[in-house]
Amino acid sequence: MSDILKDLVDASQFAADLGKHPRTIFRWTELKDGLPFVKLGKQRLIHLPTARAWIMSRMRQPNPSRRGRRRR
């Protein structure tokens, strides 16, 4: 791949690297605030730095008020 596309990977390769099915990545790209991608013809390419930022933005923080509490 050329230098222009060096940070882009095919969606199926991205899925394999994450251990996910390619359909999962397709669904992520179709969400309202989904995974950003570039479409060249029929091929979806994922920009790795942007994908990392998207994944990190979805990180959940534990709720400290619920820590250690049990249901009665």
PDB file of N, CA, C and O in Angstrom:
ATOM      1  N   MET A   1       0.841  -1.180   0.000  1.00  0.00           N
ATOM      2  CA  MET A   1       0.000   0.000   0.000  1.00  0.00           C
ATOM      3  C   MET A   1       0.885   1.241   0.000  1.00  0.00           C
ATOM      4  O   MET A   1       1.976   1.223   0.569  1.00  0.00           O
ATOM      5  N   SER A   2       0.434   2.294  -0.619  1.00  0.00           N
ATOM      6  CA  SER A   2       1.233   3.509  -0.711  1.00  0.00           C
ATOM      7  C   SER A   2       1.267   4.250   0.621  1.00  0.00           C
ATOM      8  O   SER A   2       0.522   3.923   1.546  1.00  0.00           O
ATOM      9  N   ASP A   3       2.141   5.253   0.708  1.00  0.00           N
ATOM     10  CA  ASP A   3       2.256   6.045   1.932  1.00  0.00           C
ATOM     11  C   ASP A   3       0.968   6.784   2.266  1.00  0.00           C
ATOM     12  O   ASP A   3       0.677   7.035   3.435  1.00  0.00           O
ATOM     13  N   ILE A   4       0.210   7.128   1.255  1.00  0.00           N
ATOM     14  CA  ILE A   4      -1.056   7.839   1.477  1.00  0.00           C
ATOM     15  C   ILE A   4      -2.004   6.968   2.306  1.00  0.00           C
ATOM     16  O   ILE A   4      -2.746   7.481   3.143  1.00  0.00           O
ATOM     17  N   LEU A   5      -1.980   5.676   2.077  1.00  0.00           N
ATOM     18  CA  LEU A   5      -2.910   4.768   2.735  1.00  0.00           C
ATOM     19  C   LEU A   5      -2.263   3.962   3.865  1.00  0.00           C
ATOM     20  O   LEU A   5      -2.817   2.944   4.279  1.00  0.00           O
ATOM     21  N   LYS A   6      -1.111   4.393   4.369  1.00  0.00           N
ATOM     22  CA  LYS A   6      -0.371   3.568   5.323  1.00  0.00           C
ATOM     23  C   LYS A   6      -1.109   3.351   6.640  1.00  0.00           C
ATOM     24  O   LYS A   6      -0.896   2.320   7.277  1.00  0.00           O
ATOM     25  N   ASP A   7      -1.967   4.272   7.078  1.00  0.00           N
ATOM     26  CA  ASP A   7      -2.705   4.124   8.333  1.00  0.00           C
ATOM     27  C   ASP A   7      -4.088   3.503   8.137  1.00  0.00           C
ATOM     28  O   ASP A   7      -4.872   3.425   9.083  1.00  0.00           O
ATOM     29  N   LEU A   8      -4.389   3.062   6.916  1.00  0.00           N
ATOM     30  CA  LEU A   8      -5.687   2.481   6.622  1.00  0.00           C
ATOM     31  C   LEU A   8      -5.560   0.973   6.454  1.00  0.00           C
ATOM     32  O   LEU A   8      -4.624   0.483   5.822  1.00  0.00           O
ATOM     33  N   VAL A   9      -6.523   0.237   7.033  1.00  0.00           N
ATOM     34  CA  VAL A   9      -6.572  -1.214   6.851  1.00  0.00           C
ATOM     35  C   VAL A   9      -7.972  -1.598   6.391  1.00  0.00           C
ATOM     36  O   VAL A   9      -8.951  -0.907   6.675  1.00  0.00           O
ATOM     37  N   ASP A  10      -8.044  -2.695   5.686  1.00  0.00           N
ATOM     38  CA  ASP A  10      -9.320  -3.229   5.241  1.00  0.00           C
ATOM     39  C   ASP A  10     -10.147  -3.614   6.474  1.00  0.00           C
ATOM     40  O   ASP A  10      -9.597  -4.061   7.481  1.00  0.00           O
ATOM     41  N   ALA A  11     -11.452  -3.438   6.390  1.00  0.00           N
ATOM     42  CA  ALA A  11     -12.335  -3.750   7.521  1.00  0.00           C
ATOM     43  C   ALA A  11     -12.221  -5.210   7.953  1.00  0.00           C
ATOM     44  O   ALA A  11     -12.311  -5.506   9.145  1.00  0.00           O
ATOM     45  N   SER A  12     -12.025  -6.124   7.005  1.00  0.00           N
ATOM     46  CA  SER A  12     -11.887  -7.537   7.378  1.00  0.00           C
ATOM     47  C   SER A  12     -10.583  -7.786   8.135  1.00  0.00           C
ATOM     48  O   SER A  12     -10.549  -8.609   9.049  1.00  0.00           O
ATOM     49  N   GLN A  13      -9.512  -7.082   7.764  1.00  0.00           N
ATOM     50  CA  GLN A  13      -8.250  -7.205   8.504  1.00  0.00           C
ATOM     51  C   GLN A  13      -8.389  -6.595   9.895  1.00  0.00           C
ATOM     52  O   GLN A  13      -7.866  -7.139  10.868  1.00  0.00           O
ATOM     53  N   PHE A  14      -9.092  -5.467   9.992  1.00  0.00           N
ATOM     54  CA  PHE A  14      -9.357  -4.824  11.279  1.00  0.00           C
ATOM     55  C   PHE A  14     -10.137  -5.774  12.186  1.00  0.00           C
ATOM     56  O   PHE A  14      -9.842  -5.893  13.375  1.00  0.00           O
ATOM     57  N   ALA A  15     -11.125  -6.439  11.619  1.00  0.00           N
ATOM     58  CA  ALA A  15     -11.920  -7.404  12.385  1.00  0.00           C
ATOM     59  C   ALA A  15     -11.044  -8.547  12.873  1.00  0.00           C
ATOM     60  O   ALA A  15     -11.140  -8.951  14.032  1.00  0.00           O
ATOM     61  N   ALA A  16     -10.201  -9.066  12.012  1.00  0.00           N
ATOM     62  CA  ALA A  16      -9.319 -10.170  12.398  1.00  0.00           C
ATOM     63  C   ALA A  16      -8.367  -9.746  13.510  1.00  0.00           C
ATOM     64  O   ALA A  16      -8.120 -10.513  14.441  1.00  0.00           O
ATOM     65  N   ASP A  17      -7.839  -8.545  13.422  1.00  0.00           N
ATOM     66  CA  ASP A  17      -6.925  -8.047  14.452  1.00  0.00           C
ATOM     67  C   ASP A  17      -7.617  -7.909  15.801  1.00  0.00           C
ATOM     68  O   ASP A  17      -6.988  -8.092  16.844  1.00  0.00           O
ATOM     69  N   LEU A  18      -8.910  -7.587  15.789  1.00  0.00           N
ATOM     70  CA  LEU A  18      -9.672  -7.450  17.037  1.00  0.00           C
ATOM     71  C   LEU A  18     -10.296  -8.769  17.499  1.00  0.00           C
ATOM     72  O   LEU A  18     -10.825  -8.858  18.607  1.00  0.00           O
ATOM     73  N   GLY A  19     -10.232  -9.777  16.653  1.00  0.00           N
ATOM     74  CA  GLY A  19     -10.878 -11.038  16.989  1.00  0.00           C
ATOM     75  C   GLY A  19     -12.393 -10.967  16.874  1.00  0.00           C
ATOM     76  O   GLY A  19     -13.110 -11.669  17.586  1.00  0.00           O
ATOM     77  N   LYS A  20     -12.873 -10.125  15.983  1.00  0.00           N
ATOM     78  CA  LYS A  20     -14.308  -9.939  15.748  1.00  0.00           C
ATOM     79  C   LYS A  20     -14.660 -10.419  14.354  1.00  0.00           C
ATOM     80  O   LYS A  20     -13.798 -10.545  13.484  1.00  0.00           O
ATOM     81  N   HIS A  21     -15.929 -10.683  14.160  1.00  0.00           N
ATOM     82  CA  HIS A  21     -16.416 -11.074  12.835  1.00  0.00           C
ATOM     83  C   HIS A  21     -16.517  -9.810  11.976  1.00  0.00           C
ATOM     84  O   HIS A  21     -16.857  -8.746  12.494  1.00  0.00           O
ATOM     85  N   PRO A  22     -16.230  -9.906  10.682  1.00  0.00           N
ATOM     86  CA  PRO A  22     -16.339  -8.724   9.816  1.00  0.00           C
ATOM     87  C   PRO A  22     -17.721  -8.061   9.843  1.00  0.00           C
ATOM     88  O   PRO A  22     -17.828  -6.848   9.667  1.00  0.00           O
ATOM     89  N   ARG A  23     -18.770  -8.848  10.061  1.00  0.00           N
ATOM     90  CA  ARG A  23     -20.113  -8.247  10.147  1.00  0.00           C
ATOM     91  C   ARG A  23     -20.230  -7.318  11.352  1.00  0.00           C
ATOM     92  O   ARG A  23     -20.967  -6.333  11.307  1.00  0.00           O
ATOM     93  N   THR A  24     -19.507  -7.625  12.428  1.00  0.00           N
ATOM     94  CA  THR A  24     -19.514  -6.752  13.604  1.00  0.00           C
ATOM     95  C   THR A  24     -18.946  -5.390  13.243  1.00  0.00           C
ATOM     96  O   THR A  24     -19.505  -4.360  13.620  1.00  0.00           O
ATOM     97  N   ILE A  25     -17.843  -5.382  12.520  1.00  0.00           N
ATOM     98  CA  ILE A  25     -17.234  -4.120  12.102  1.00  0.00           C
ATOM     99  C   ILE A  25     -18.184  -3.373  11.175  1.00  0.00           C
ATOM    100  O   ILE A  25     -18.319  -2.155  11.284  1.00  0.00           O
ATOM    101  N   PHE A  26     -18.845  -4.087  10.265  1.00  0.00           N
ATOM    102  CA  PHE A  26     -19.825  -3.456   9.390  1.00  0.00           C
ATOM    103  C   PHE A  26     -20.938  -2.800  10.210  1.00  0.00           C
ATOM    104  O   PHE A  26     -21.342  -1.673   9.921  1.00  0.00           O
ATOM    105  N   ARG A  27     -21.435  -3.506  11.235  1.00  0.00           N
ATOM    106  CA  ARG A  27     -22.481  -2.937  12.098  1.00  0.00           C
ATOM    107  C   ARG A  27     -21.972  -1.701  12.829  1.00  0.00           C
ATOM    108  O   ARG A  27     -22.696  -0.714  12.958  1.00  0.00           O
ATOM    109  N   TRP A  28     -20.728  -1.750  13.310  1.00  0.00           N
ATOM    110  CA  TRP A  28     -20.156  -0.586  13.988  1.00  0.00           C
ATOM    111  C   TRP A  28     -20.101   0.615  13.060  1.00  0.00           C
ATOM    112  O   TRP A  28     -20.328   1.742  13.499  1.00  0.00           O
ATOM    113  N   THR A  29     -19.803   0.395  11.786  1.00  0.00           N
ATOM    114  CA  THR A  29     -19.735   1.518  10.848  1.00  0.00           C
ATOM    115  C   THR A  29     -21.116   2.068  10.522  1.00  0.00           C
ATOM    116  O   THR A  29     -21.228   3.212  10.083  1.00  0.00           O
ATOM    117  N   GLU A  30     -22.159   1.290  10.722  1.00  0.00           N
ATOM    118  CA  GLU A  30     -23.522   1.713  10.410  1.00  0.00           C
ATOM    119  C   GLU A  30     -24.221   2.388  11.584  1.00  0.00           C
ATOM    120  O   GLU A  30     -25.319   2.915  11.408  1.00  0.00           O
ATOM    121  N   LEU A  31     -23.622   2.390  12.780  1.00  0.00           N
ATOM    122  CA  LEU A  31     -24.229   3.059  13.933  1.00  0.00           C
ATOM    123  C   LEU A  31     -24.307   4.561  13.698  1.00  0.00           C
ATOM    124  O   LEU A  31     -23.539   5.115  12.912  1.00  0.00           O
ATOM    125  N   LYS A  32     -25.244   5.217  14.386  1.00  0.00           N
ATOM    126  CA  LYS A  32     -25.401   6.665  14.235  1.00  0.00           C
ATOM    127  C   LYS A  32     -24.096   7.396  14.543  1.00  0.00           C
ATOM    128  O   LYS A  32     -23.702   8.295  13.800  1.00  0.00           O
ATOM    129  N   ASP A  33     -23.430   7.021  15.621  1.00  0.00           N
ATOM    130  CA  ASP A  33     -22.125   7.603  15.962  1.00  0.00           C
ATOM    131  C   ASP A  33     -21.043   6.528  15.823  1.00  0.00           C
ATOM    132  O   ASP A  33     -20.168   6.379  16.675  1.00  0.00           O
ATOM    133  N   GLY A  34     -21.138   5.796  14.731  1.00  0.00           N
ATOM    134  CA  GLY A  34     -20.331   4.605  14.526  1.00  0.00           C
ATOM    135  C   GLY A  34     -18.877   4.834  14.164  1.00  0.00           C
ATOM    136  O   GLY A  34     -18.389   5.960  14.073  1.00  0.00           O
ATOM    137  N   LEU A  35     -18.219   3.720  13.964  1.00  0.00           N
ATOM    138  CA  LEU A  35     -16.807   3.685  13.605  1.00  0.00           C
ATOM    139  C   LEU A  35     -16.591   4.386  12.266  1.00  0.00           C
ATOM    140  O   LEU A  35     -17.185   3.990  11.263  1.00  0.00           O
ATOM    141  N   PRO A  36     -15.754   5.420  12.234  1.00  0.00           N
ATOM    142  CA  PRO A  36     -15.479   6.106  10.970  1.00  0.00           C
ATOM    143  C   PRO A  36     -14.731   5.200   9.991  1.00  0.00           C
ATOM    144  O   PRO A  36     -13.931   4.357  10.396  1.00  0.00           O
ATOM    145  N   PHE A  37     -14.999   5.384   8.717  1.00  0.00           N
ATOM    146  CA  PHE A  37     -14.341   4.582   7.695  1.00  0.00           C
ATOM    147  C   PHE A  37     -14.277   5.367   6.397  1.00  0.00           C
ATOM    148  O   PHE A  37     -14.967   6.371   6.218  1.00  0.00           O
ATOM    149  N   VAL A  38     -13.434   4.885   5.497  1.00  0.00           N
ATOM    150  CA  VAL A  38     -13.313   5.437   4.152  1.00  0.00           C
ATOM    151  C   VAL A  38     -13.806   4.359   3.207  1.00  0.00           C
ATOM    152  O   VAL A  38     -13.434   3.193   3.344  1.00  0.00           O
ATOM    153  N   LYS A  39     -14.630   4.732   2.263  1.00  0.00           N
ATOM    154  CA  LYS A  39     -15.124   3.764   1.298  1.00  0.00           C
ATOM    155  C   LYS A  39     -14.502   4.051  -0.055  1.00  0.00           C
ATOM    156  O   LYS A  39     -14.703   5.119  -0.633  1.00  0.00           O
ATOM    157  N   LEU A  40     -13.745   3.085  -0.552  1.00  0.00           N
ATOM    158  CA  LEU A  40     -13.154   3.170  -1.885  1.00  0.00           C
ATOM    159  C   LEU A  40     -13.768   2.054  -2.717  1.00  0.00           C
ATOM    160  O   LEU A  40     -13.409   0.885  -2.571  1.00  0.00           O
ATOM    161  N   GLY A  41     -14.684   2.422  -3.580  1.00  0.00           N
ATOM    162  CA  GLY A  41     -15.432   1.414  -4.318  1.00  0.00           C
ATOM    163  C   GLY A  41     -16.314   0.658  -3.334  1.00  0.00           C
ATOM    164  O   GLY A  41     -17.110   1.266  -2.619  1.00  0.00           O
ATOM    165  N   LYS A  42     -16.176  -0.660  -3.296  1.00  0.00           N
ATOM    166  CA  LYS A  42     -16.940  -1.485  -2.354  1.00  0.00           C
ATOM    167  C   LYS A  42     -16.152  -1.781  -1.087  1.00  0.00           C
ATOM    168  O   LYS A  42     -16.672  -2.392  -0.154  1.00  0.00           O
ATOM    169  N   GLN A  43     -14.906  -1.350  -1.056  1.00  0.00           N
ATOM    170  CA  GLN A  43     -14.026  -1.665   0.067  1.00  0.00           C
ATOM    171  C   GLN A  43     -14.137  -0.601   1.156  1.00  0.00           C
ATOM    172  O   GLN A  43     -14.092   0.597   0.877  1.00  0.00           O
ATOM    173  N   ARG A  44     -14.284  -1.058   2.405  1.00  0.00           N
ATOM    174  CA  ARG A  44     -14.283  -0.151   3.549  1.00  0.00           C
ATOM    175  C   ARG A  44     -12.909  -0.222   4.198  1.00  0.00           C
ATOM    176  O   ARG A  44     -12.416  -1.296   4.542  1.00  0.00           O
ATOM    177  N   LEU A  45     -12.308   0.942   4.355  1.00  0.00           N
ATOM    178  CA  LEU A  45     -11.004   1.033   4.988  1.00  0.00           C
ATOM    179  C   LEU A  45     -11.144   1.763   6.316  1.00  0.00           C
ATOM    180  O   LEU A  45     -11.851   2.765   6.418  1.00  0.00           O
ATOM    181  N   ILE A  46     -10.466   1.252   7.319  1.00  0.00           N
ATOM    182  CA  ILE A  46     -10.516   1.824   8.660  1.00  0.00           C
ATOM    183  C   ILE A  46      -9.208   2.560   8.910  1.00  0.00           C
ATOM    184  O   ILE A  46      -8.130   1.995   8.722  1.00  0.00           O
ATOM    185  N   HIS A  47      -9.295   3.809   9.332  1.00  0.00           N
ATOM    186  CA  HIS A  47      -8.121   4.603   9.689  1.00  0.00           C
ATOM    187  C   HIS A  47      -7.784   4.265  11.138  1.00  0.00           C
ATOM    188  O   HIS A  47      -8.560   4.566  12.045  1.00  0.00           O
ATOM    189  N   LEU A  48      -6.633   3.643  11.354  1.00  0.00           N
ATOM    190  CA  LEU A  48      -6.293   3.101  12.674  1.00  0.00           C
ATOM    191  C   LEU A  48      -6.254   4.142  13.789  1.00  0.00           C
ATOM    192  O   LEU A  48      -6.835   3.882  14.842  1.00  0.00           O
ATOM    193  N   PRO A  49      -5.612   5.301  13.634  1.00  0.00           N
ATOM    194  CA  PRO A  49      -5.639   6.280  14.731  1.00  0.00           C
ATOM    195  C   PRO A  49      -7.058   6.744  15.080  1.00  0.00           C
ATOM    196  O   PRO A  49      -7.381   6.927  16.254  1.00  0.00           O
ATOM    197  N   THR A  50      -7.891   6.931  14.077  1.00  0.00           N
ATOM    198  CA  THR A  50      -9.276   7.338  14.322  1.00  0.00           C
ATOM    199  C   THR A  50     -10.059   6.212  14.992  1.00  0.00           C
ATOM    200  O   THR A  50     -10.870   6.466  15.882  1.00  0.00           O
ATOM    201  N   ALA A  51      -9.820   4.967  14.570  1.00  0.00           N
ATOM    202  CA  ALA A  51     -10.506   3.819  15.176  1.00  0.00           C
ATOM    203  C   ALA A  51     -10.115   3.672  16.644  1.00  0.00           C
ATOM    204  O   ALA A  51     -10.960   3.380  17.490  1.00  0.00           O
ATOM    205  N   ARG A  52      -8.826   3.876  16.944  1.00  0.00           N
ATOM    206  CA  ARG A  52      -8.393   3.819  18.350  1.00  0.00           C
ATOM    207  C   ARG A  52      -9.119   4.880  19.180  1.00  0.00           C
ATOM    208  O   ARG A  52      -9.599   4.594  20.277  1.00  0.00           O
ATOM    209  N   ALA A  53      -9.195   6.095  18.659  1.00  0.00           N
ATOM    210  CA  ALA A  53      -9.887   7.176  19.369  1.00  0.00           C
ATOM    211  C   ALA A  53     -11.364   6.847  19.556  1.00  0.00           C
ATOM    212  O   ALA A  53     -11.928   7.110  20.618  1.00  0.00           O
ATOM    213  N   TRP A  54     -11.994   6.274  18.530  1.00  0.00           N
ATOM    214  CA  TRP A  54     -13.418   5.905  18.618  1.00  0.00           C
ATOM    215  C   TRP A  54     -13.625   4.839  19.692  1.00  0.00           C
ATOM    216  O   TRP A  54     -14.563   4.923  20.484  1.00  0.00           O
ATOM    217  N   ILE A  55     -12.753   3.844  19.715  1.00  0.00           N
ATOM    218  CA  ILE A  55     -12.864   2.780  20.719  1.00  0.00           C
ATOM    219  C   ILE A  55     -12.659   3.360  22.120  1.00  0.00           C
ATOM    220  O   ILE A  55     -13.409   3.034  23.041  1.00  0.00           O
ATOM    221  N   MET A  56     -11.655   4.211  22.284  1.00  0.00           N
ATOM    222  CA  MET A  56     -11.382   4.797  23.601  1.00  0.00           C
ATOM    223  C   MET A  56     -12.524   5.699  24.060  1.00  0.00           C
ATOM    224  O   MET A  56     -12.774   5.811  25.260  1.00  0.00           O
ATOM    225  N   SER A  57     -13.215   6.339  23.130  1.00  0.00           N
ATOM    226  CA  SER A  57     -14.331   7.213  23.505  1.00  0.00           C
ATOM    227  C   SER A  57     -15.508   6.413  24.044  1.00  0.00           C
ATOM    228  O   SER A  57     -16.401   6.972  24.681  1.00  0.00           O
ATOM    229  N   ARG A  58     -15.515   5.116  23.794  1.00  0.00           N
ATOM    230  CA  ARG A  58     -16.603   4.269  24.252  1.00  0.00           C
ATOM    231  C   ARG A  58     -16.276   3.571  25.574  1.00  0.00           C
ATOM    232  O   ARG A  58     -17.046   2.738  26.051  1.00  0.00           O
ATOM    233  N   MET A  59     -15.137   3.916  26.156  1.00  0.00           N
ATOM    234  CA  MET A  59     -14.726   3.302  27.411  1.00  0.00           C
ATOM    235  C   MET A  59     -15.692   3.698  28.527  1.00  0.00           C
ATOM    236  O   MET A  59     -16.096   4.855  28.639  1.00  0.00           O
ATOM    237  N   ARG A  60     -16.041   2.737  29.326  1.00  0.00           N
ATOM    238  CA  ARG A  60     -16.963   2.984  30.427  1.00  0.00           C
ATOM    239  C   ARG A  60     -16.195   3.056  31.730  1.00  0.00           C
ATOM    240  O   ARG A  60     -15.241   2.311  31.956  1.00  0.00           O
ATOM    241  N   GLN A  61     -16.627   3.963  32.574  1.00  0.00           N
ATOM    242  CA  GLN A  61     -16.018   4.123  33.887  1.00  0.00           C
ATOM    243  C   GLN A  61     -16.932   3.455  34.921  1.00  0.00           C
ATOM    244  O   GLN A  61     -18.155   3.565  34.831  1.00  0.00           O
ATOM    245  N   PRO A  62     -16.341   2.764  35.899  1.00  0.00           N
ATOM    246  CA  PRO A  62     -17.188   2.159  36.926  1.00  0.00           C
ATOM    247  C   PRO A  62     -17.881   3.237  37.753  1.00  0.00           C
ATOM    248  O   PRO A  62     -17.354   4.333  37.942  1.00  0.00           O
ATOM    249  N   ASN A  63     -19.049   2.910  38.230  1.00  0.00           N
ATOM    250  CA  ASN A  63     -19.823   3.825  39.057  1.00  0.00           C
ATOM    251  C   ASN A  63     -19.370   3.653  40.508  1.00  0.00           C
ATOM    252  O   ASN A  63     -19.669   2.625  41.117  1.00  0.00           O
ATOM    253  N   PRO A  64     -18.656   4.630  41.081  1.00  0.00           N
ATOM    254  CA  PRO A  64     -18.127   4.457  42.433  1.00  0.00           C
ATOM    255  C   PRO A  64     -19.208   4.321  43.497  1.00  0.00           C
ATOM    256  O   PRO A  64     -18.960   3.723  44.543  1.00  0.00           O
ATOM    257  N   SER A  65     -20.391   4.856  43.261  1.00  0.00           N
ATOM    258  CA  SER A  65     -21.451   4.751  44.265  1.00  0.00           C
ATOM    259  C   SER A  65     -22.019   3.345  44.335  1.00  0.00           C
ATOM    260  O   SER A  65     -22.667   3.002  45.324  1.00  0.00           O
ATOM    261  N   ARG A  66     -21.800   2.523  43.325  1.00  0.00           N
ATOM    262  CA  ARG A  66     -22.322   1.160  43.324  1.00  0.00           C
ATOM    263  C   ARG A  66     -21.273   0.144  43.746  1.00  0.00           C
ATOM    264  O   ARG A  66     -21.593  -1.030  43.932  1.00  0.00           O
ATOM    265  N   ARG A  67     -20.044   0.569  43.900  1.00  0.00           N
ATOM    266  CA  ARG A  67     -18.964  -0.344  44.237  1.00  0.00           C
ATOM    267  C   ARG A  67     -19.209  -0.962  45.616  1.00  0.00           C
ATOM    268  O   ARG A  67     -19.426  -0.252  46.598  1.00  0.00           O
ATOM    269  N   GLY A  68     -19.171  -2.256  45.670  1.00  0.00           N
ATOM    270  CA  GLY A  68     -19.283  -2.962  46.940  1.00  0.00           C
ATOM    271  C   GLY A  68     -20.688  -3.098  47.486  1.00  0.00           C
ATOM    272  O   GLY A  68     -20.871  -3.681  48.555  1.00  0.00           O
ATOM    273  N   ARG A  69     -21.675  -2.586  46.799  1.00  0.00           N
ATOM    274  CA  ARG A  69     -23.052  -2.704  47.290  1.00  0.00           C
ATOM    275  C   ARG A  69     -23.674  -3.986  46.755  1.00  0.00           C
ATOM    276  O   ARG A  69     -23.428  -4.394  45.620  1.00  0.00           O
ATOM    277  N   ARG A  70     -24.449  -4.581  47.566  1.00  0.00           N
ATOM    278  CA  ARG A  70     -25.156  -5.794  47.174  1.00  0.00           C
ATOM    279  C   ARG A  70     -26.653  -5.536  47.191  1.00  0.00           C
ATOM    280  O   ARG A  70     -27.154  -4.719  47.963  1.00  0.00           O
ATOM    281  N   ARG A  71     -27.340  -6.238  46.337  1.00  0.00           N
ATOM    282  CA  ARG A  71     -28.804  -6.151  46.328  1.00  0.00           C
ATOM    283  C   ARG A  71     -29.365  -6.876  47.530  1.00  0.00           C
ATOM    284  O   ARG A  71     -28.828  -7.892  47.971  1.00  0.00           O
ATOM    285  N   ARG A  72     -30.435  -6.349  48.045  1.00  0.00           N
ATOM    286  CA  ARG A  72     -31.106  -7.020  49.170  1.00  0.00           C
ATOM    287  C   ARG A  72     -32.419  -7.562  48.757  1.00  0.00           C
ATOM    288  O   ARG A  72     -33.124  -8.159  49.572  1.00  0.00           O
TER     289      ARG A  72
END
